[in-house]
């Protein structure tokens, strides 16, 4: 069908009339967020402009210590000992809710769920608290009790999974040459339980591109018996999937490139380990890890597959600063970004570009 001249002119007129109402769309900025427990601060660093840093000074209440971080979009949940506060990073870092106490003992993990929900694990009191960030100014809510110590949280297929990882020490541990403390994974709000094989002391979990949840078990200090376990998040109960040994001493931190790799780091070993979720092979284990030059306090990736490994500082007033060690997707180091004296957590997220003046 051929359009007539007047039809074409009419269409052009409509387009011209509508064009001025469509303004330019400003894309969000992908940023690193680094939490520091000695400086009591959040550092926000654009991944494409690592020399530009915006610092948010936190104000923990007397007697509390900055100790946990979770990110989703422009929201940041921050743990202050047994308290939690949620900030809006895209709106002048205004508080959304909190700070509020969630139970006895330090917060061991934070995570956002679906909608406006968030979760906080407290290992010392064996509980995970749930709160709706946009419905209560106090960040308070209900909690679920566990028979072990919840040390990690992860969102997978619409459910929040709790990593219950009893560590060496008091608790249901089996003594011997290699102390084994039973660990398992449960979905929040359900009576299910998936036991984890391996050395126990499960620390963290991450949802990978193959549809499985992967859980890192640290084992006991002094023994290089860390493992990675595969869990089907649709299974909910029964026997867990395969376990892959070879992750050294106390592996604790996980990240994924949302393609074929999971990255594992440790606060004790100075290397980056790599697991391939497509081949189910360890590409880089404890014995051939990528050298980092320091002990890790976290790992994250960006949309281009670059890696950001947080290396610990001295955590004292007169000591050295921590760094973010940046590697390309080829695992080749590119540069370091200096941060605070005691960085303890790292993440990558997107915030509205118009919300910040990164020249500050």
C-alpha positions as CSV (number, residue, x, y, z in Angstrom):
1,X,0.0,0.0,0.0
2,X,1.4,3.4,-1.0
3,X,0.7,6.4,1.2
4,X,-0.6,9.6,-0.4
5,X,1.3,12.9,-0.2
6,X,-1.2,14.5,2.1
7,X,-1.2,11.4,4.4
8,X,2.6,11.6,4.7
9,X,2.5,15.3,5.4
10,X,-0.2,14.7,8.1
11,X,2.0,12.1,9.8
12,X,5.0,14.4,9.7
13,X,3.0,17.1,11.3
14,X,1.9,14.8,14.1
15,X,5.4,13.7,14.8
16,X,6.7,17.3,14.8
17,X,4.0,18.3,17.2
18,X,4.8,15.5,19.6
19,X,8.6,15.8,19.4
20,X,9.1,18.8,21.8
21,X,7.2,16.9,24.6
22,X,9.7,14.1,24.6
23,X,12.8,15.2,26.5
24,X,16.2,13.6,26.6
25,X,16.4,10.5,28.8
26,X,19.3,10.6,31.2
27,X,20.6,7.1,32.0
28,X,21.4,6.1,35.6
29,X,24.9,6.0,36.8
30,X,26.4,2.6,37.8
31,X,28.4,3.1,41.0
32,X,30.5,1.3,43.6
33,X,29.3,1.6,47.1
34,X,31.9,1.0,49.9
35,X,30.9,0.8,53.6
36,X,33.6,1.8,56.1
37,X,33.3,1.0,59.8
38,X,36.0,3.2,61.1
39,X,35.2,6.3,59.1
40,X,31.4,5.7,59.5
41,X,30.8,6.4,55.8
42,X,29.5,5.3,52.5
43,X,31.7,6.0,49.5
44,X,29.9,6.3,46.2
45,X,32.2,6.0,43.2
46,X,31.1,5.9,39.5
47,X,32.6,2.8,37.9
48,X,33.5,4.8,34.8
49,X,35.0,7.7,36.8
50,X,36.9,6.0,39.7
51,X,38.7,9.2,40.5
52,X,35.4,10.9,41.5
53,X,34.2,10.0,45.0
54,X,31.1,11.2,46.9
55,X,31.1,10.5,50.6
56,X,28.1,10.1,52.8
57,X,28.9,10.6,56.5
58,X,26.8,8.1,58.5
59,X,25.7,8.9,62.1
60,X,25.6,5.7,64.1
61,X,24.1,5.9,67.5
62,X,26.5,5.8,70.5
63,X,27.7,2.3,71.2
64,X,26.9,0.9,67.7
65,X,29.3,-0.2,65.0
66,X,28.8,0.0,61.2
67,X,28.8,-3.7,60.2
68,X,26.6,-4.6,57.2
69,X,25.4,-3.4,53.8
70,X,22.8,-4.4,51.2
71,X,21.9,-2.5,48.0
72,X,19.0,-2.5,45.6
73,X,18.7,0.3,43.1
74,X,19.1,3.6,45.0
75,X,18.2,2.0,48.3
76,X,21.0,1.1,50.8
77,X,20.3,-0.9,54.0
78,X,23.0,-0.4,56.6
79,X,23.6,-2.4,59.8
80,X,24.7,-0.6,62.9
81,X,25.5,-3.4,65.4
82,X,21.9,-4.7,66.1
83,X,20.2,-1.8,64.3
84,X,19.3,-1.2,60.7
85,X,18.6,1.9,58.7
86,X,17.6,2.2,55.0
87,X,18.8,5.3,53.0
88,X,17.7,6.6,49.6
89,X,20.9,7.1,47.7
90,X,19.1,8.8,44.9
91,X,17.4,11.5,47.0
92,X,20.1,13.2,48.9
93,X,20.7,10.1,51.0
94,X,17.6,10.7,53.0
95,X,16.5,8.0,55.4
96,X,13.6,5.8,54.4
97,X,13.3,4.0,57.7
98,X,15.2,3.4,60.9
99,X,17.5,3.2,62.7
100,X,15.8,0.4,64.7
101,X,17.0,-2.4,66.8
102,X,16.1,-5.9,65.4
103,X,17.4,-8.2,68.1
104,X,20.3,-9.1,70.3
105,X,23.7,-9.4,68.7
106,X,25.4,-8.0,65.6
107,X,23.6,-8.1,62.3
108,X,25.3,-10.8,60.3
109,X,23.7,-10.2,56.9
110,X,21.2,-7.9,55.1
111,X,19.3,-8.4,51.9
112,X,16.4,-6.9,49.9
113,X,13.5,-9.1,48.9
114,X,10.7,-8.5,46.5
115,X,8.7,-5.2,46.5
116,X,9.8,-3.0,49.4
117,X,10.8,-5.8,51.7
118,X,14.1,-6.2,53.4
119,X,15.6,-8.9,55.7
120,X,18.3,-8.8,58.4
121,X,20.0,-11.9,59.9
122,X,21.3,-11.9,63.4
123,X,23.5,-14.9,64.1
124,X,23.9,-14.5,67.8
125,X,20.1,-14.6,68.4
126,X,19.4,-17.2,65.7
127,X,16.8,-15.0,64.0
128,X,16.0,-13.3,60.7
129,X,13.9,-10.1,60.8
130,X,11.6,-9.0,58.0
131,X,10.5,-5.4,57.5
132,X,8.7,-3.4,54.8
133,X,11.0,-0.4,54.1
134,X,8.2,1.9,52.8
135,X,5.5,1.1,55.3
136,X,7.1,1.9,58.6
137,X,9.4,4.7,59.6
138,X,11.0,2.4,62.2
139,X,12.2,-0.4,59.9
140,X,10.6,-2.8,62.4
141,X,8.6,-5.9,61.7
142,X,8.3,-9.6,62.4
143,X,11.0,-12.2,62.7
144,X,11.6,-15.9,62.4
145,X,13.6,-18.0,64.8
146,X,16.1,-20.7,63.6
147,X,17.8,-23.6,65.4
148,X,21.2,-22.4,64.1
149,X,23.0,-19.2,63.3
150,X,21.9,-17.4,60.1
151,X,25.0,-16.0,58.5
152,X,23.8,-15.2,54.9
153,X,20.8,-14.2,52.9
154,X,20.0,-14.4,49.1
155,X,17.1,-13.7,46.9
156,X,16.3,-16.5,44.3
157,X,13.2,-17.1,42.2
158,X,11.1,-14.8,44.4
159,X,12.1,-16.3,47.7
160,X,14.6,-15.1,50.3
161,X,16.9,-18.0,51.3
162,X,18.5,-18.1,54.7
163,X,22.0,-19.6,55.0
164,X,22.2,-21.2,58.5
165,X,25.9,-21.8,59.1
166,X,27.0,-22.8,62.6
167,X,30.6,-21.9,63.1
168,X,33.3,-23.6,65.2
169,X,32.7,-23.0,68.8
170,X,29.6,-23.6,71.0
171,X,26.9,-25.3,69.1
172,X,26.0,-28.5,67.4
173,X,29.4,-29.2,66.0
174,X,31.1,-32.6,65.5
175,X,34.6,-32.7,67.0
176,X,37.5,-34.3,65.3
177,X,40.6,-33.5,63.1
178,X,38.3,-31.3,61.0
179,X,35.5,-29.8,63.1
180,X,32.2,-30.0,61.2
181,X,29.3,-27.7,62.2
182,X,26.1,-28.6,60.4
183,X,24.7,-26.0,57.9
184,X,21.6,-25.8,55.9
185,X,19.5,-23.5,53.7
186,X,15.9,-22.5,54.3
187,X,13.5,-20.2,52.5
188,X,12.2,-17.5,54.8
189,X,8.7,-18.1,56.2
190,X,8.6,-21.8,55.3
191,X,9.4,-24.9,57.4
192,X,11.7,-26.3,54.7
193,X,15.4,-27.2,55.1
194,X,18.0,-28.3,52.6
195,X,21.1,-29.7,54.4
196,X,24.6,-28.8,53.1
197,X,27.3,-31.4,52.8
198,X,30.9,-30.3,53.4
199,X,32.7,-28.7,56.3
200,X,29.9,-26.6,57.7
201,X,30.0,-22.9,58.7
202,X,28.1,-21.8,55.6
203,X,28.6,-18.1,55.1
204,X,26.9,-16.8,52.0
205,X,24.8,-17.6,48.9
206,X,24.2,-16.2,45.5
207,X,21.7,-16.9,42.7
208,X,23.5,-17.7,39.4
209,X,22.5,-17.6,35.7
210,X,22.0,-21.3,35.5
211,X,19.0,-21.0,37.9
212,X,20.7,-22.6,40.9
213,X,21.7,-21.1,44.3
214,X,25.3,-21.5,45.2
215,X,26.4,-21.6,48.9
216,X,29.9,-21.1,50.2
217,X,30.9,-23.1,53.3
218,X,33.9,-21.7,55.1
219,X,34.7,-24.7,57.3
220,X,36.9,-24.2,60.3
221,X,39.8,-21.7,60.7
222,X,43.2,-23.3,59.9
223,X,41.9,-25.9,57.5
224,X,41.8,-25.3,53.8
225,X,38.5,-27.1,53.3
226,X,36.2,-24.4,51.9
227,X,33.5,-25.6,49.5
228,X,30.8,-24.4,47.1
229,X,27.5,-26.2,47.1
230,X,24.7,-26.1,44.4
231,X,21.1,-25.9,45.6
232,X,17.9,-26.0,43.5
233,X,15.8,-23.1,44.9
234,X,12.6,-24.8,43.6
235,X,13.3,-27.9,45.6
236,X,12.8,-26.3,49.0
237,X,13.6,-29.4,51.0
238,X,15.4,-32.7,50.8
239,X,19.0,-33.4,49.9
240,X,21.1,-30.7,48.4
241,X,23.0,-30.8,45.1
242,X,26.7,-31.4,44.4
243,X,29.5,-29.9,46.5
244,X,32.7,-28.7,45.0
245,X,35.8,-28.6,47.4
246,X,38.9,-26.6,46.7
247,X,38.2,-23.1,48.0
248,X,40.8,-22.8,50.7
249,X,40.6,-21.2,54.2
250,X,37.4,-19.5,55.2
251,X,35.9,-18.5,51.8
252,X,33.2,-16.0,52.7
253,X,32.3,-13.6,49.8
254,X,30.5,-14.3,46.5
255,X,29.7,-12.4,43.3
256,X,28.6,-13.4,39.8
257,X,29.0,-11.9,36.4
258,X,25.4,-13.0,35.5
259,X,26.8,-15.2,32.7
260,X,29.1,-18.2,33.4
261,X,31.2,-17.3,36.5
262,X,31.0,-17.1,40.3
263,X,33.8,-15.4,42.1
264,X,34.9,-16.3,45.6
265,X,37.2,-14.5,48.0
266,X,38.4,-15.0,51.6
267,X,39.3,-12.7,54.5
268,X,42.3,-15.0,55.2
269,X,43.6,-16.1,51.8
270,X,44.9,-13.5,49.3
271,X,43.4,-14.7,46.1
272,X,40.4,-14.6,43.8
273,X,38.8,-18.0,43.0
274,X,36.5,-18.7,40.0
275,X,33.8,-21.3,39.4
276,X,32.2,-21.9,36.0
277,X,28.4,-22.6,36.4
278,X,28.1,-23.9,32.8
279,X,30.9,-26.5,33.0
280,X,30.6,-27.0,36.8
281,X,34.4,-26.8,37.0
282,X,36.6,-24.8,39.3
283,X,38.7,-22.5,36.9
284,X,40.7,-21.0,39.7
285,X,40.8,-22.7,43.1
286,X,42.7,-22.2,46.3
287,X,46.0,-23.5,44.8
288,X,45.9,-21.3,41.6
289,X,43.9,-18.3,42.7
290,X,44.4,-14.9,41.0
291,X,46.8,-12.9,43.3
292,X,45.2,-9.9,44.9
293,X,47.9,-8.5,47.1
294,X,45.7,-8.5,50.2
295,X,42.9,-10.1,52.2
296,X,39.4,-9.6,50.9
297,X,36.4,-8.0,52.6
298,X,34.0,-8.4,49.6
299,X,33.7,-8.8,45.9
300,X,31.3,-7.3,43.3
301,X,30.9,-7.0,39.5
302,X,29.5,-4.4,37.1
303,X,27.4,-4.7,33.9
304,X,30.6,-5.0,31.8
305,X,31.9,-7.9,33.8
306,X,34.6,-6.0,35.6
307,X,35.5,-7.2,39.1
308,X,35.9,-5.1,42.2
309,X,37.6,-6.8,45.2
310,X,37.6,-5.0,48.4
311,X,40.9,-5.3,50.2
312,X,41.1,-4.7,53.9
313,X,42.7,-1.7,55.5
314,X,44.5,-1.5,58.9
315,X,41.2,-0.6,60.8
316,X,43.1,1.8,63.1
317,X,43.4,5.6,63.0
318,X,47.1,5.7,62.1
319,X,47.3,2.7,59.7
320,X,46.9,2.1,56.0
321,X,43.8,2.6,53.9
322,X,41.9,-0.1,52.2
323,X,41.7,-0.4,48.4
324,X,39.3,-1.7,45.7
325,X,41.3,-3.9,43.4
326,X,39.8,-3.7,39.9
327,X,40.1,-6.5,37.3
328,X,38.8,-6.9,33.8
329,X,36.6,-9.8,32.8
330,X,39.9,-11.4,31.7
331,X,41.0,-11.4,35.4
332,X,43.8,-9.0,34.6
333,X,44.2,-6.2,37.1
334,X,43.7,-2.7,35.8
335,X,43.9,-0.3,38.7
336,X,43.3,0.2,42.4
337,X,40.9,2.7,44.0
338,X,41.9,3.9,47.5
339,X,39.1,3.9,50.1
340,X,38.8,4.2,53.9
341,X,40.8,2.8,56.7
342,X,38.4,0.0,57.5
343,X,36.2,-0.9,54.5
344,X,34.0,-3.9,55.4
345,X,31.5,-4.2,52.5
346,X,31.2,-3.4,48.8
347,X,28.4,-3.5,46.2
348,X,27.5,-2.2,42.7
349,X,24.2,-0.5,42.0
350,X,22.6,2.1,39.8
351,X,21.4,5.5,41.0
352,X,19.8,8.4,39.1
353,X,22.5,10.5,37.5
354,X,20.7,13.8,38.3
355,X,20.6,13.0,42.0
356,X,24.3,13.5,42.6
357,X,27.0,16.1,41.9
358,X,30.0,13.8,41.7
359,X,32.3,16.8,41.6
360,X,31.6,17.3,45.3
